Amino acid sequence: MNQKLKFLNPLIAPLLSLGFVVCSSTPFLTFISLKLQVEGFTETVIGIVQSSFYLGFLIGSLRAEKIIARVGYIRSFVCFSAIFGATVLIQGMYISAILWISMRIVGGISIATLYVIIESWLLCGSSKKTRGKTLSLYMIALYGAQSFSQLIIDAINIETITPFLVFGILCYLSIIPISINYSKTPETSNEIVKKSYLEVYKASPLSFWGSLASGIILGAIYSFLPIYAKLNGLKVSYIMSITIAGGFLLQWPIGYLSDVFDRRKVLIGSSICAIVPSILMIFLSDINYLAYFLCFTLGGFTFVLYPISISQACDRFDTKYVPFVVGFMAMTYGIGAIIGPFVTSLFMEIKIYALFLFIAIVSSLLAIIGIYFRIKYPQITPKEEKSEFMPISASAPIGTDIASKTIEQNKENILESFKHNDTSKESTKEEILNGENKTEKKSSDDHENINTKQ
């Protein structure tokens, strides 16, 4: 019991801070779409505002590690929590498309940096024996907070300033656990070995398109599913919570299938399966309970596209290149998340249910591209050469830092086993030499005894 408490103690502060950050930022994405819609802004403006957040997220993900290296974990976390909280409160002071776009870019940079800080802290601070448990706790905290925080939307009046105050306060509360943490913070990570982007694409083109499609689809879901639910008389908090829960719960069984079978087949199958609930939502969303079930299924088959794409790409490279490959896929996802809300807004200007039509089109294109590459490059990655499936949060692609470190852990284990084998070989060699010496000594003694007798 004491050992379990020892393992959990250093994780409590960063996980609590993560929970507050997620409870502030994730439902705020939902709230922004609803607020702008109530204020009479068009779907195009809403799409641009939401896309600007992902633009900031992309920028932040590329710069975060350098900031942490210079300032340290705690000070950088406090700084960017304060910045994000300020952007939330400023948006509550004045409603303007230009102001909100600029604030969402800054907010995206802040949230991306906060994710990198927490993830690096957890993984760098864990040992080889506890890293798997740490990854599981991280995913539970992240998805749990994402899903349940959507219920906050029901408890507040979106037409008042209250939501801005609530989400701002939640963000500032995230500073407390990490600031009073008494555990030692880990050191910064090592350098990343790089390849060219073209080499990565050529090695696994379907992974590139899978990451891009995932960003487009999930950017559209986070930005416009709340508006669709509101206009169709569905509970916004329920629909978002259920969709995210589907993404969390179905990742594990689908991920297991991708470990057993060719990942490309599973990726194609998932994209085809995503088409079905998308089309059904166009015609059957008036039946509330069915709509919730379809969104659960849609979340399950769309949230899994990103982690399967990353795992497929990692299968093609040596472990030393994995951090760079994963970073490239995260960047691709970010570009898709910028494109998704804007293009979806153009569809929804025509019909509100065009959100699902757009998702179905993107899923269909991904399936077609997957089938094309499957026929053109029929080779299958042998099971023994596959890296382990990485259940990464699609809404927080900076979770790739966890993936790369998990693979580095596997690399360390392999190296240790080689060292162990070398040690065993050395000890065996010593035993043989000792045996030979003993034999020589014995034969020498026998020879002396014979001479004495003679």
KALINJO-V47995 format. One record per residue. RES is the residue in one small letter. NEAR is the number of other ideal C-beta (glycine too) atoms within 12 Angstrom. Layout:
BEGIN
res->[RES RES]
near->[NEAR NEAR]
END
This chain:
BEGIN
res->[m n q k l k f l n p l i a p l l s l g f v v c s s t p f l t f i s l k l q v e g f t e t v i g i v q s s f y l g f l i g s l r a e k i i a r v g y i r s f v c f s a i f g a t v l i q g m y i s a i l w i s m r i v g g i s i a t l y v i i e s w l l c g s s k k t r g k t l s l y m i a l y g a q s f s q l i i d a i n i e t i t p f l v f g i l c y l s i i p i s i n y s k t p e t s n e i v k k s y l e v y k a s p l s f w g s l a s g i i l g a i y s f l p i y a k l n g l k v s y i m s i t i a g g f l l q w p i g y l s d v f d r r k v l i g s s i c a i v p s i l m i f l s d i n y l a y f l c f t l g g f t f v l y p i s i s q a c d r f d t k y v p f v v g f m a m t y g i g a i i g p f v t s l f m e i k i y a l f l f i a i v s s l l a i i g i y f r i k y p q i t p k e e k s e f m p i s a s a p i g t d i a s k t i e q n k e n i l e s f k h n d t s k e s t k e e i l n g e n k t e k k s s d d h e n i n t k q]
near->[7 8 11 12 11 15 24 22 19 28 36 23 31 41 33 27 40 44 36 35 46 41 33 40 45 42 40 49 47 47 46 46 45 36 38 36 32 22 21 12 26 18 34 24 31 43 42 33 44 51 42 37 47 45 34 36 46 34 27 38 41 25 23 40 32 17 29 35 20 14 20 21 39 29 20 33 42 29 27 42 40 25 32 44 37 23 37 40 27 23 37 29 17 16 23 18 25 16 19 35 31 23 34 41 31 31 44 43 35 42 45 46 44 46 45 44 46 51 48 39 40 44 38 32 31 31 20 20 15 24 29 25 22 34 32 23 31 42 38 25 34 40 38 27 36 42 37 28 36 38 26 32 35 25 17 27 18 32 15 14 21 19 31 33 22 30 41 33 24 35 39 28 23 39 32 21 29 39 23 14 26 13 23 15 27 26 14 24 27 15 11 23 18 17 24 13 20 11 19 32 24 18 29 38 30 44 42 38 38 46 44 36 48 48 44 43 51 49 47 49 49 47 49 49 52 43 42 43 37 28 23 27 15 30 24 38 31 30 44 46 36 36 48 44 29 36 45 35 26 34 37 24 20 38 36 20 23 38 27 15 23 28 44 39 26 37 48 37 28 45 42 26 32 46 33 28 36 38 25 26 40 28 18 22 31 16 16 19 17 18 32 31 25 36 45 30 32 47 44 32 45 52 45 46 56 54 51 50 52 53 46 47 49 44 36 33 32 20 30 20 29 38 37 29 43 43 37 39 51 49 33 39 48 41 31 41 46 36 33 42 46 34 33 45 34 26 31 33 22 15 18 27 30 26 46 40 29 44 47 34 28 38 40 25 25 44 33 21 27 37 23 18 30 24 14 13 20 13 16 17 28 9 15 9 17 27 37 28 34 46 38 44 43 51 46 48 47 45 41 47 42 43 42 44 37 40 37 32 30 24 24 19 21 18 17 16 14 14 14 14 14 14 14 14 14 14 14 14 14 14 14 14 14 14 14 14 14 14 14 14 14 14 14 14 14 14 14 13 12 11 10 9 8 7]
END
